[in-house]
Amino acid sequence: MRRRTMAMFFDPAGTRYGVPTWPWRMAPPHLLTRRQLAACGLRPGGQPIAGQVLWRSRRYNAPGGVRAAYLYDVRLALPKRIASPAQRAALAKALTVRRTCPECGTDAGYVLSRHLGVCLECADAWEIAS
Ligand SMILES: [Zn+2]
């Protein structure tokens, strides 16, 4: 990166841009973009943006040839939303239904083949009978 660009985008106090600003890859290690948080299984969790990184880009028709990514404080980040107990119960119930054979009424222990529609034992019994 050119020295002039780095100087222009280097504003850790936010006096020029209103928010603390660093050139790409020069932000403090505890400040991450949303994408970087996601890679760690985290989300911003409603915190305000802690800063931004700016870099020159010719792609995406960036205004003024400058692109920005907001930064979030990893110490305030939360784990990615996981299913609530009710959602997990609903999912478990749906899976139980898909494992339960309509012919013999037992939980086969696996999701039934949509092709057969019954457990393998019942399918075998049909084959033997026919
Ligand atoms: Zn069965």
Backbone and ligand atoms as CSV (ligand in chain L), in Angstrom:
chain,resi,resn,atom,element,x,y,z
A,1,MET,N,N,0.846,-1.196,0.000
A,1,MET,CA,C,0.000,0.000,0.000
A,1,MET,C,C,0.877,1.240,0.000
A,2,ARG,N,N,0.423,2.229,-0.730
A,2,ARG,CA,C,1.231,3.449,-0.825
A,2,ARG,C,C,1.219,4.207,0.495
A,3,ARG,N,N,2.340,4.850,0.764
A,3,ARG,CA,C,2.506,5.547,2.043
A,3,ARG,C,C,1.455,6.644,2.222
A,4,ARG,N,N,1.137,7.341,1.136
A,4,ARG,CA,C,0.182,8.448,1.225
A,4,ARG,C,C,-1.211,7.930,1.611
A,5,THR,N,N,-1.592,6.796,1.006
A,5,THR,CA,C,-2.881,6.199,1.309
A,5,THR,C,C,-2.937,5.792,2.782
A,6,MET,N,N,-1.856,5.212,3.260
A,6,MET,CA,C,-1.817,4.773,4.654
A,6,MET,C,C,-1.992,5.971,5.576
A,7,ALA,N,N,-1.329,7.056,5.294
A,7,ALA,CA,C,-1.417,8.245,6.141
A,7,ALA,C,C,-2.834,8.810,6.108
A,8,MET,N,N,-3.438,8.787,4.919
A,8,MET,CA,C,-4.776,9.333,4.767
A,8,MET,C,C,-5.809,8.536,5.567
A,9,PHE,N,N,-5.621,7.216,5.617
A,9,PHE,CA,C,-6.597,6.353,6.286
A,9,PHE,C,C,-6.249,6.104,7.750
A,10,PHE,N,N,-5.132,6.669,8.211
A,10,PHE,CA,C,-4.715,6.411,9.583
A,10,PHE,C,C,-5.257,7.511,10.490
A,11,ASP,N,N,-6.338,7.177,11.207
A,11,ASP,CA,C,-7.004,8.170,12.057
A,11,ASP,C,C,-7.577,7.460,13.285
A,12,PRO,N,N,-6.705,6.934,14.158
A,12,PRO,CA,C,-7.180,6.124,15.297
A,12,PRO,C,C,-8.053,6.913,16.263
A,13,ALA,N,N,-7.933,8.228,16.281
A,13,ALA,CA,C,-8.736,9.039,17.195
A,13,ALA,C,C,-10.084,9.404,16.570
A,14,GLY,N,N,-10.228,9.185,15.281
A,14,GLY,CA,C,-11.484,9.471,14.614
A,14,GLY,C,C,-11.730,10.953,14.394
A,15,THR,N,N,-10.690,11.771,14.422
A,15,THR,CA,C,-10.898,13.213,14.255
A,15,THR,C,C,-11.295,13.566,12.821
A,16,ARG,N,N,-10.786,12.793,11.848
A,16,ARG,CA,C,-11.080,13.110,10.458
A,16,ARG,C,C,-12.354,12.433,9.987
A,17,TYR,N,N,-12.566,11.184,10.395
A,17,TYR,CA,C,-13.676,10.396,9.853
A,17,TYR,C,C,-14.869,10.267,10.800
A,18,GLY,N,N,-14.702,10.726,12.049
A,18,GLY,CA,C,-15.807,10.618,12.996
A,18,GLY,C,C,-15.790,9.330,13.783
A,19,VAL,N,N,-15.181,8.291,13.231
A,19,VAL,CA,C,-14.977,7.028,13.951
A,19,VAL,C,C,-13.500,6.667,13.802
A,20,PRO,N,N,-12.943,5.978,14.792
A,20,PRO,CA,C,-11.540,5.560,14.663
A,20,PRO,C,C,-11.330,4.798,13.363
A,21,THR,N,N,-10.303,5.144,12.638
A,21,THR,CA,C,-10.098,4.601,11.289
A,21,THR,C,C,-8.646,4.161,11.103
A,22,TRP,N,N,-8.529,2.999,10.475
A,22,TRP,CA,C,-7.193,2.491,10.163
A,22,TRP,C,C,-7.162,2.045,8.713
A,23,PRO,N,N,-5.982,2.036,8.116
A,23,PRO,CA,C,-5.868,1.391,6.806
A,23,PRO,C,C,-6.087,-0.113,6.978
A,24,TRP,N,N,-6.494,-0.764,5.905
A,24,TRP,CA,C,-6.723,-2.208,5.915
A,24,TRP,C,C,-5.533,-2.949,6.518
A,25,ARG,N,N,-5.809,-3.890,7.393
A,25,ARG,CA,C,-4.809,-4.721,8.068
A,25,ARG,C,C,-4.030,-3.988,9.151
A,26,MET,N,N,-4.374,-2.746,9.455
A,26,MET,CA,C,-3.608,-2.045,10.475
A,26,MET,C,C,-4.427,-1.748,11.727
A,27,ALA,N,N,-5.651,-2.258,11.769
A,27,ALA,CA,C,-6.497,-2.043,12.944
A,27,ALA,C,C,-5.949,-2.842,14.129
A,28,PRO,N,N,-6.227,-2.399,15.353
A,28,PRO,CA,C,-5.787,-3.168,16.529
A,28,PRO,C,C,-6.368,-4.578,16.501
A,29,PRO,N,N,-5.674,-5.540,17.065
A,29,PRO,CA,C,-6.096,-6.945,16.948
A,29,PRO,C,C,-7.453,-7.262,17.590
A,30,HIS,N,N,-7.905,-6.445,18.546
A,30,HIS,CA,C,-9.193,-6.760,19.172
A,30,HIS,C,C,-10.372,-6.212,18.379
A,31,LEU,N,N,-10.103,-5.525,17.277
A,31,LEU,CA,C,-11.190,-5.009,16.442
A,31,LEU,C,C,-11.274,-5.836,15.161
A,32,LEU,N,N,-12.451,-6.417,14.943
A,32,LEU,CA,C,-12.629,-7.323,13.811
A,32,LEU,C,C,-13.844,-6.904,12.993
A,33,THR,N,N,-13.798,-7.227,11.711
A,33,THR,CA,C,-14.967,-6.999,10.873
A,33,THR,C,C,-16.006,-8.075,11.188
A,34,ARG,N,N,-17.221,-7.826,10.739
A,34,ARG,CA,C,-18.310,-8.784,10.948
A,34,ARG,C,C,-17.936,-10.165,10.392
A,35,ARG,N,N,-17.276,-10.149,9.233
A,35,ARG,CA,C,-16.883,-11.408,8.603
A,35,ARG,C,C,-15.818,-12.138,9.430
A,36,GLN,N,N,-14.883,-11.353,9.979
A,36,GLN,CA,C,-13.847,-11.961,10.813
A,36,GLN,C,C,-14.440,-12.507,12.101
A,37,LEU,N,N,-15.435,-11.804,12.652
A,37,LEU,CA,C,-16.115,-12.307,13.852
A,37,LEU,C,C,-16.818,-13.623,13.539
A,38,ALA,N,N,-17.504,-13.636,12.400
A,38,ALA,CA,C,-18.252,-14.836,12.013
A,38,ALA,C,C,-17.324,-16.040,11.879
A,39,ALA,N,N,-16.108,-15.792,11.391
A,39,ALA,CA,C,-15.144,-16.879,11.232
A,39,ALA,C,C,-14.737,-17.448,12.595
A,40,CYS,N,N,-14.922,-16.663,13.642
A,40,CYS,CA,C,-14.621,-17.126,15.003
A,40,CYS,C,C,-15.889,-17.603,15.709
A,41,GLY,N,N,-17.005,-17.699,14.986
A,41,GLY,CA,C,-18.258,-18.130,15.599
A,41,GLY,C,C,-18.880,-17.046,16.459
A,42,LEU,N,N,-18.600,-15.793,16.123
A,42,LEU,CA,C,-19.109,-14.671,16.921
A,42,LEU,C,C,-19.942,-13.746,16.057
A,43,ARG,N,N,-20.716,-12.882,16.724
A,43,ARG,CA,C,-21.473,-11.833,16.044
A,43,ARG,C,C,-21.327,-10.558,16.859
A,44,PRO,N,N,-21.530,-9.370,16.242
A,44,PRO,CA,C,-21.329,-8.123,16.978
A,44,PRO,C,C,-22.182,-8.044,18.245
A,45,GLY,N,N,-23.409,-8.587,18.198
A,45,GLY,CA,C,-24.227,-8.626,19.405
A,45,GLY,C,C,-24.792,-7.275,19.801
A,46,GLY,N,N,-25.091,-6.414,18.817
A,46,GLY,CA,C,-25.759,-5.161,19.114
A,46,GLY,C,C,-24.845,-4.040,19.564
A,47,GLN,N,N,-23.566,-4.281,19.656
A,47,GLN,CA,C,-22.647,-3.206,20.048
A,47,GLN,C,C,-22.514,-2.185,18.923
A,48,PRO,N,N,-22.226,-0.908,19.280
A,48,PRO,CA,C,-21.982,0.083,18.227
A,48,PRO,C,C,-20.664,-0.216,17.537
A,49,ILE,N,N,-20.499,0.313,16.327
A,49,ILE,CA,C,-19.226,0.052,15.638
A,49,ILE,C,C,-18.096,0.733,16.409
A,50,ALA,N,N,-16.972,0.051,16.480
A,50,ALA,CA,C,-15.831,0.550,17.247
A,50,ALA,C,C,-14.839,1.275,16.341
A,51,GLY,N,N,-15.039,1.186,15.053
A,51,GLY,CA,C,-14.124,1.839,14.120
A,51,GLY,C,C,-14.355,1.302,12.729
A,52,GLN,N,N,-13.456,1.631,11.844
A,52,GLN,CA,C,-13.578,1.152,10.470
A,52,GLN,C,C,-12.190,1.001,9.857
A,53,VAL,N,N,-12.114,0.160,8.868
A,53,VAL,CA,C,-10.902,0.098,8.049
A,53,VAL,C,C,-11.280,0.622,6.670
A,54,LEU,N,N,-10.370,1.357,6.073
A,54,LEU,CA,C,-10.572,1.904,4.730
A,54,LEU,C,C,-9.471,1.394,3.826
A,55,TRP,N,N,-9.836,1.114,2.606
A,55,TRP,CA,C,-8.811,0.748,1.631
A,55,TRP,C,C,-9.254,1.176,0.240
A,56,ARG,N,N,-8.246,1.395,-0.585
A,56,ARG,CA,C,-8.527,1.801,-1.962
A,56,ARG,C,C,-8.926,0.580,-2.773
A,57,SER,N,N,-9.943,0.735,-3.578
A,57,SER,CA,C,-10.385,-0.377,-4.404
A,57,SER,C,C,-11.006,0.156,-5.674
A,58,ARG,N,N,-10.706,-0.503,-6.747
A,58,ARG,CA,C,-11.332,-0.133,-8.016
A,58,ARG,C,C,-12.590,-0.957,-8.240
A,59,ARG,N,N,-12.783,-1.967,-7.398
A,59,ARG,CA,C,-13.918,-2.866,-7.601
A,59,ARG,C,C,-15.180,-2.290,-6.956
A,60,TYR,N,N,-16.303,-2.816,-7.366
A,60,TYR,CA,C,-17.614,-2.535,-6.778
A,60,TYR,C,C,-18.021,-1.072,-6.891
A,61,ASN,N,N,-17.368,-0.297,-7.777
A,61,ASN,CA,C,-17.696,1.120,-7.915
A,61,ASN,C,C,-17.720,1.826,-6.568
A,62,ALA,N,N,-16.748,1.517,-5.723
A,62,ALA,CA,C,-16.690,2.147,-4.410
A,62,ALA,C,C,-16.632,3.658,-4.565
A,63,PRO,N,N,-17.432,4.394,-3.758
A,63,PRO,CA,C,-17.428,5.859,-3.895
A,63,PRO,C,C,-16.038,6.423,-3.632
A,64,GLY,N,N,-15.531,7.202,-4.566
A,64,GLY,CA,C,-14.199,7.774,-4.418
A,64,GLY,C,C,-13.094,6.744,-4.483
A,65,GLY,N,N,-13.447,5.502,-4.922
A,65,GLY,CA,C,-12.443,4.453,-4.998
A,65,GLY,C,C,-12.026,3.931,-3.626
A,66,VAL,N,N,-12.818,4.246,-2.597
A,66,VAL,CA,C,-12.472,3.825,-1.242
A,66,VAL,C,C,-13.551,2.897,-0.707
A,67,ARG,N,N,-13.127,1.797,-0.151
A,67,ARG,CA,C,-14.087,0.882,0.479
A,67,ARG,C,C,-13.880,0.899,1.978
A,68,ALA,N,N,-14.956,0.606,2.699
A,68,ALA,CA,C,-14.905,0.632,4.160
A,68,ALA,C,C,-15.492,-0.653,4.722
A,69,ALA,N,N,-14.962,-1.094,5.833
A,69,ALA,CA,C,-15.560,-2.201,6.575
A,69,ALA,C,C,-15.588,-1.781,8.041
A,70,TYR,N,N,-16.735,-1.986,8.668
A,70,TYR,CA,C,-16.856,-1.597,10.068
A,70,TYR,C,C,-16.199,-2.627,10.964
A,71,LEU,N,N,-15.716,-2.134,12.081
A,71,LEU,CA,C,-15.017,-2.990,13.038
A,71,LEU,C,C,-15.808,-3.067,14.343
A,72,TYR,N,N,-15.749,-4.232,14.949
A,72,TYR,CA,C,-16.432,-4.457,16.225
A,72,TYR,C,C,-15.423,-4.977,17.234
A,73,ASP,N,N,-15.676,-4.646,18.503
A,73,ASP,CA,C,-14.768,-5.055,19.567
A,73,ASP,C,C,-15.049,-6.519,19.918
A,74,VAL,N,N,-14.044,-7.358,19.722
A,74,VAL,CA,C,-14.230,-8.798,19.935
A,74,VAL,C,C,-14.584,-9.095,21.390
A,75,ARG,N,N,-14.209,-8.190,22.312
A,75,ARG,CA,C,-14.496,-8.421,23.731
A,75,ARG,C,C,-15.966,-8.223,24.048
A,76,LEU,N,N,-16.692,-7.525,23.153
A,76,LEU,CA,C,-18.128,-7.303,23.359
A,76,LEU,C,C,-18.964,-8.220,22.474
A,77,ALA,N,N,-18.291,-8.994,21.643
A,77,ALA,CA,C,-19.003,-9.863,20.708
A,77,ALA,C,C,-19.661,-11.020,21.458
A,78,LEU,N,N,-20.714,-11.561,20.861
A,78,LEU,CA,C,-21.444,-12.677,21.455
A,78,LEU,C,C,-21.352,-13.887,20.538
A,79,PRO,N,N,-21.547,-15.078,21.116
A,79,PRO,CA,C,-21.565,-16.261,20.239
A,79,PRO,C,C,-22.687,-16.142,19.228
A,80,LYS,N,N,-22.483,-16.728,18.071
A,80,LYS,CA,C,-23.538,-16.747,17.061
A,80,LYS,C,C,-24.791,-17.351,17.675
A,81,ARG,N,N,-25.922,-16.786,17.274
A,81,ARG,CA,C,-27.189,-17.229,17.834
A,81,ARG,C,C,-27.377,-18.730,17.620
A,82,ILE,N,N,-27.698,-19.414,18.708
A,82,ILE,CA,C,-27.988,-20.837,18.577
A,82,ILE,C,C,-29.477,-21.050,18.818
A,83,ALA,N,N,-29.980,-22.180,18.413
A,83,ALA,CA,C,-31.404,-22.444,18.511
A,83,ALA,C,C,-31.857,-22.398,19.967
A,84,SER,N,N,-33.014,-21.819,20.204
A,84,SER,CA,C,-33.585,-21.773,21.549
A,84,SER,C,C,-34.015,-23.190,21.938
A,85,PRO,N,N,-34.219,-23.455,23.237
A,85,PRO,CA,C,-34.682,-24.796,23.648
A,85,PRO,C,C,-35.952,-25.211,22.920
A,86,ALA,N,N,-36.883,-24.254,22.725
A,86,ALA,CA,C,-38.136,-24.584,22.033
A,86,ALA,C,C,-37.856,-24.992,20.585
A,87,GLN,N,N,-36.930,-24.244,19.925
A,87,GLN,CA,C,-36.591,-24.574,18.533
A,87,GLN,C,C,-35.938,-25.944,18.449
A,88,ARG,N,N,-35.051,-26.207,19.438
A,88,ARG,CA,C,-34.365,-27.503,19.421
A,88,ARG,C,C,-35.343,-28.641,19.686
A,89,ALA,N,N,-36.318,-28.397,20.576
A,89,ALA,CA,C,-37.329,-29.415,20.867
A,89,ALA,C,C,-38.155,-29.699,19.622
A,90,ALA,N,N,-38.511,-28.622,18.899
A,90,ALA,CA,C,-39.305,-28.789,17.674
A,90,ALA,C,C,-38.522,-29.582,16.638
A,91,LEU,N,N,-37.226,-29.286,16.557
A,91,LEU,CA,C,-36.370,-29.996,15.593
A,91,LEU,C,C,-36.259,-31.470,15.973
A,92,ALA,N,N,-36.057,-31.735,17.261
A,92,ALA,CA,C,-35.945,-33.120,17.727
A,92,ALA,C,C,-37.225,-33.886,17.442
A,93,LYS,N,N,-38.367,-33.209,17.660
A,93,LYS,CA,C,-39.661,-33.855,17.423
A,93,LYS,C,C,-39.823,-34.186,15.933
A,94,ALA,N,N,-39.451,-33.230,15.096
A,94,ALA,CA,C,-39.558,-33.446,13.648
A,94,ALA,C,C,-38.677,-34.612,13.218
A,95,LEU,N,N,-37.490,-34.706,13.819
A,95,LEU,CA,C,-36.597,-35.808,13.463
A,95,LEU,C,C,-37.147,-37.141,13.964
A,96,THR,N,N,-37.747,-37.126,15.170
A,96,THR,CA,C,-38.337,-38.353,15.711
A,96,THR,C,C,-39.435,-38.860,14.776
A,97,VAL,N,N,-40.256,-37.915,14.288
A,97,VAL,CA,C,-41.326,-38.286,13.356
A,97,VAL,C,C,-40.726,-38.947,12.112
A,98,ARG,N,N,-39.639,-38.369,11.627
A,98,ARG,CA,C,-39.039,-38.900,10.397
A,98,ARG,C,C,-38.318,-40.226,10.637
A,99,ARG,N,N,-38.060,-40.548,11.939
A,99,ARG,CA,C,-37.395,-41.817,12.241
A,99,ARG,C,C,-38.395,-42.911,12.571
A,100,THR,N,N,-39.655,-42.491,12.813
A,100,THR,CA,C,-40.645,-43.458,13.280
A,100,THR,C,C,-41.351,-44.125,12.092
A,101,CYS,N,N,-41.313,-45.424,12.111
A,101,CYS,CA,C,-41.912,-46.185,11.015
A,101,CYS,C,C,-43.429,-46.210,11.152
A,102,PRO,N,N,-44.158,-45.802,10.113
A,102,PRO,CA,C,-45.627,-45.795,10.195
A,102,PRO,C,C,-46.206,-47.210,10.191
A,103,GLU,N,N,-45.417,-48.191,9.778
A,103,GLU,CA,C,-45.901,-49.559,9.691
A,103,GLU,C,C,-45.870,-50.255,11.051
A,104,CYS,N,N,-44.681,-50.242,11.700
A,104,CYS,CA,C,-44.573,-50.917,12.985
A,104,CYS,C,C,-44.556,-49.949,14.167
A,105,GLY,N,N,-44.511,-48.638,13.884
A,105,GLY,CA,C,-44.620,-47.645,14.949
A,105,GLY,C,C,-43.402,-47.515,15.839
A,106,THR,N,N,-42.283,-48.115,15.466
A,106,THR,CA,C,-41.095,-47.989,16.301
A,106,THR,C,C,-40.155,-46.922,15.738
A,107,ASP,N,N,-39.332,-46.381,16.671
A,107,ASP,CA,C,-38.299,-45.432,16.271
A,107,ASP,C,C,-37.156,-46.244,15.680
A,108,ALA,N,N,-36.965,-46.124,14.387
A,108,ALA,CA,C,-35.970,-46.953,13.694
A,108,ALA,C,C,-34.546,-46.567,14.081
A,109,GLY,N,N,-34.356,-45.374,14.650
A,109,GLY,CA,C,-33.013,-44.940,15.026
A,109,GLY,C,C,-32.296,-44.227,13.892
A,110,TYR,N,N,-32.943,-44.160,12.744
A,110,TYR,CA,C,-32.397,-43.406,11.615
A,110,TYR,C,C,-33.575,-42.768,10.892
A,111,VAL,N,N,-33.275,-41.726,10.106
A,111,VAL,CA,C,-34.341,-41.091,9.339
A,111,VAL,C,C,-34.734,-42.062,8.229
A,112,LEU,N,N,-36.023,-42.353,8.149
A,112,LEU,CA,C,-36.506,-43.337,7.180
A,112,LEU,C,C,-36.248,-42.883,5.751
A,113,SER,N,N,-35.933,-43.808,4.913
A,113,SER,CA,C,-35.769,-43.515,3.502
A,113,SER,C,C,-37.095,-43.019,2.948
A,114,ARG,N,N,-37.063,-41.892,2.255
A,114,ARG,CA,C,-38.299,-41.359,1.712
A,114,ARG,C,C,-38.832,-42.310,0.632
A,115,HIS,N,N,-37.934,-43.020,0.016
A,115,HIS,CA,C,-38.311,-43.952,-1.042
A,115,HIS,C,C,-39.133,-45.113,-0.468
A,116,LEU,N,N,-38.651,-45.702,0.654
A,116,LEU,CA,C,-39.353,-46.828,1.245
A,116,LEU,C,C,-40.540,-46.361,2.093
A,117,GLY,N,N,-40.315,-45.308,2.890
A,117,GLY,CA,C,-41.381,-44.781,3.735
A,117,GLY,C,C,-41.612,-45.598,4.997
A,118,VAL,N,N,-40.905,-46.705,5.129
A,118,VAL,CA,C,-41.020,-47.551,6.319
A,118,VAL,C,C,-39.611,-47.942,6.748
A,119,CYS,N,N,-39.489,-48.577,7.927
A,119,CYS,CA,C,-38.172,-48.991,8.369
A,119,CYS,C,C,-37.679,-50.159,7.504
A,120,LEU,N,N,-36.397,-50.435,7.574
A,120,LEU,CA,C,-35.825,-51.470,6.708
A,120,LEU,C,C,-36.393,-52.847,7.011
A,121,GLU,N,N,-36.702,-53.094,8.310
A,121,GLU,CA,C,-37.268,-54.407,8.650
A,121,GLU,C,C,-38.620,-54.610,7.995
A,122,CYS,N,N,-39.459,-53.562,8.064
A,122,CYS,CA,C,-40.772,-53.667,7.425
A,122,CYS,C,C,-40.611,-53.806,5.913
A,123,ALA,N,N,-39.671,-53.062,5.356
A,123,ALA,CA,C,-39.435,-53.143,3.917
A,123,ALA,C,C,-38.993,-54.559,3.546
A,124,ASP,N,N,-38.120,-55.170,4.377
A,124,ASP,CA,C,-37.663,-56.539,4.141
A,124,ASP,C,C,-38.826,-57.510,4.222
A,125,ALA,N,N,-39.668,-57.297,5.259
A,125,ALA,CA,C,-40.812,-58.200,5.459
A,125,ALA,C,C,-41.724,-58.153,4.236
A,126,TRP,N,N,-41.898,-56.976,3.665
A,126,TRP,CA,C,-42.734,-56.864,2.473
A,126,TRP,C,C,-42.135,-57.615,1.315
A,127,GLU,N,N,-40.790,-57.482,1.201
A,127,GLU,CA,C,-40.136,-58.146,0.082
A,127,GLU,C,C,-40.249,-59.659,0.194
A,128,ILE,N,N,-40.087,-60.135,1.442
A,128,ILE,CA,C,-40.189,-61.583,1.672
A,128,ILE,C,C,-41.608,-62.064,1.364
A,129,ALA,N,N,-42.596,-61.256,1.804
A,129,ALA,CA,C,-44.002,-61.643,1.629
A,129,ALA,C,C,-44.414,-61.629,0.167
A,130,SER,N,N,-43.780,-60.744,-0.630
A,130,SER,CA,C,-44.238,-60.609,-1.996
A,130,SER,C,C,-43.509,-61.553,-2.946
L,1,ZN,ZN,ZN,-41.254,-50.771,10.613
